[in-house]
Amino acid sequence: MSIPPALCTEAEIQQLVEQFYARVRADTHLGPIFEANVQDWDAHLHLLHQFWSSVLLRTGRFTGSPMTKHAELKGLSATLFSQWLAIFAQVCAQQTNQAMATQALAMAERMAQSLWMGWQMQRTERKQHNADDQSLATELPRVASTSLGNA
């Protein structure tokens, strides 16, 4: 019995992470949030590479709690999560390894939905939401992960 080929290489993961976060940092809405919360970008990018290596290659290198980190952030909205996903989809569409890109985008969609719901639960538990916050309990729109070639 042979071992199936890996979905991608570590270099492809590194490229995806670097290209994505370069776009996020340049985004007028997301950039300021990340800049205010990331003190050491080299360390953060390394951590995210480890995270995506664990997700896509099952290396087990990432040991952390994304939910805890994201729950601490203030001022998030469904629109911002959707923007994050839209940028991720654009970067995935530009990757040469479309098998990796499709898998990464599908995972990112699930993670974004989970993080958004968790963030809302934390916010509700702390009673920090406004009555006029229309984004509360909003399900994130799905990025068409099956249409990467069209992005």
C-alpha positions as CSV (number, residue, x, y, z in Angstrom):
1,M,0.0,0.0,0.0
2,S,1.4,3.4,-1.0
3,I,1.3,6.6,0.9
4,P,-0.9,9.2,-0.8
5,P,0.9,12.3,-2.0
6,A,0.7,15.3,0.3
7,L,-1.9,18.0,-0.6
8,C,0.8,20.7,-0.7
9,T,4.3,21.6,0.4
10,E,5.3,23.8,3.3
11,A,6.6,26.3,0.7
12,E,3.1,26.5,-0.8
13,I,1.6,27.1,2.6
14,Q,4.1,29.8,3.4
15,Q,3.3,31.5,0.1
16,L,-0.4,31.4,0.8
17,V,0.0,32.8,4.3
18,E,2.4,35.6,3.2
19,Q,0.3,36.7,0.2
20,F,-2.9,36.6,2.3
21,Y,-1.6,38.6,5.2
22,A,0.1,41.2,2.9
23,R,-3.4,41.8,1.4
24,V,-5.1,41.9,4.8
25,R,-2.6,44.4,6.1
26,A,-3.2,46.6,3.1
27,D,-7.0,46.4,3.4
28,T,-8.5,49.7,4.6
29,H,-10.9,47.9,7.0
30,L,-8.9,44.9,8.2
31,G,-5.5,46.3,8.2
32,P,-5.9,48.6,11.2
33,I,-7.4,45.8,13.3
34,F,-4.5,43.5,12.6
35,E,-1.9,46.3,13.0
36,A,-3.4,47.2,16.4
37,N,-3.3,43.6,17.6
38,V,-0.2,42.1,16.1
39,Q,3.0,43.4,17.7
40,D,5.5,41.0,15.9
41,W,4.5,40.2,12.4
42,D,7.4,37.7,11.8
43,A,6.3,35.7,14.8
44,H,2.6,36.0,13.8
45,L,3.3,34.8,10.3
46,H,5.3,31.9,11.6
47,L,2.5,30.9,13.9
48,L,0.0,31.1,11.1
49,H,2.3,29.0,8.9
50,Q,2.3,26.4,11.7
51,F,-1.5,26.6,12.0
52,W,-2.1,26.1,8.3
53,S,0.5,23.3,8.2
54,S,-1.4,21.6,10.9
55,V,-4.7,22.1,9.1
56,L,-3.6,21.2,5.5
57,L,-0.8,18.6,6.2
58,R,-1.9,17.5,9.7
59,T,1.6,18.1,11.0
60,G,0.4,18.9,14.5
61,R,2.8,21.9,14.8
62,F,0.2,24.3,16.0
63,T,-0.9,24.3,19.6
64,G,-3.0,27.2,20.4
65,S,-6.5,28.5,20.8
66,P,-7.7,30.7,17.9
67,M,-11.1,31.1,19.6
68,T,-9.6,32.6,22.7
69,K,-7.4,35.1,20.8
70,H,-10.3,36.2,18.5
71,A,-12.8,36.5,21.4
72,E,-10.6,39.2,22.9
73,L,-10.9,41.4,19.8
74,K,-13.3,44.4,19.9
75,G,-15.2,45.9,17.0
76,L,-15.6,42.9,14.8
77,S,-18.6,42.4,12.5
78,A,-20.0,40.0,10.0
79,T,-18.9,42.4,7.3
80,L,-15.3,42.2,8.5
81,F,-15.3,38.4,8.7
82,S,-16.8,38.4,5.1
83,Q,-14.1,40.7,3.9
84,W,-11.5,38.4,5.5
85,L,-13.0,35.5,3.6
86,A,-13.2,37.4,0.3
87,I,-9.5,38.3,0.5
88,F,-8.7,34.7,1.3
89,A,-10.7,33.5,-1.7
90,Q,-8.9,35.9,-4.0
91,V,-5.5,34.8,-2.8
92,C,-6.5,31.1,-3.1
93,A,-7.7,31.7,-6.6
94,Q,-4.1,32.9,-7.5
95,Q,-2.4,29.8,-6.1
96,T,-0.9,27.3,-8.6
97,N,-1.9,24.4,-6.4
98,Q,-5.7,24.6,-6.7
99,A,-6.2,21.4,-4.7
100,M,-4.6,23.1,-1.7
101,A,-6.4,26.3,-2.4
102,T,-9.8,24.6,-2.5
103,Q,-9.2,22.7,0.7
104,A,-7.8,25.8,2.5
105,L,-10.8,27.9,1.4
106,A,-13.2,25.3,2.6
107,M,-11.5,25.2,6.0
108,A,-11.3,29.0,6.2
109,E,-15.0,29.2,5.6
110,R,-15.7,26.8,8.4
111,M,-13.3,28.5,10.8
112,A,-14.6,32.0,10.0
113,Q,-18.1,30.9,10.8
114,S,-17.0,29.2,14.0
115,L,-14.9,32.1,15.1
116,W,-17.7,34.5,14.3
117,M,-20.3,32.5,16.3
118,G,-17.8,32.1,19.2
119,W,-17.1,35.8,19.2
120,Q,-20.8,36.6,19.3
121,M,-21.3,34.2,22.2
122,Q,-18.5,35.8,24.2
123,R,-19.8,39.2,23.4
124,T,-23.4,38.3,24.5
125,E,-22.1,36.6,27.6
126,R,-20.3,39.8,28.5
127,K,-23.4,41.8,27.7
128,Q,-21.3,44.2,25.5
129,H,-23.6,44.2,22.4
130,N,-25.7,47.2,21.3
131,A,-29.4,46.7,20.7
132,D,-28.9,48.2,17.2
133,D,-26.0,45.9,16.2
134,Q,-27.6,44.2,13.2
135,S,-24.6,41.9,12.8
136,L,-25.3,39.9,16.0
137,A,-26.3,36.3,15.2
138,T,-25.8,36.9,11.5
139,E,-24.5,33.9,9.6
140,L,-21.6,34.7,7.4
141,P,-22.2,34.4,3.7
142,R,-20.3,31.6,2.1
143,V,-17.6,32.3,-0.4
144,A,-18.1,30.0,-3.4
145,S,-15.2,27.7,-2.6
146,T,-16.2,25.6,-5.6
147,S,-15.7,28.5,-8.0
148,L,-12.1,29.4,-7.3
149,G,-11.3,29.6,-10.9
150,N,-13.9,32.4,-11.3
151,A,-12.4,34.6,-8.6
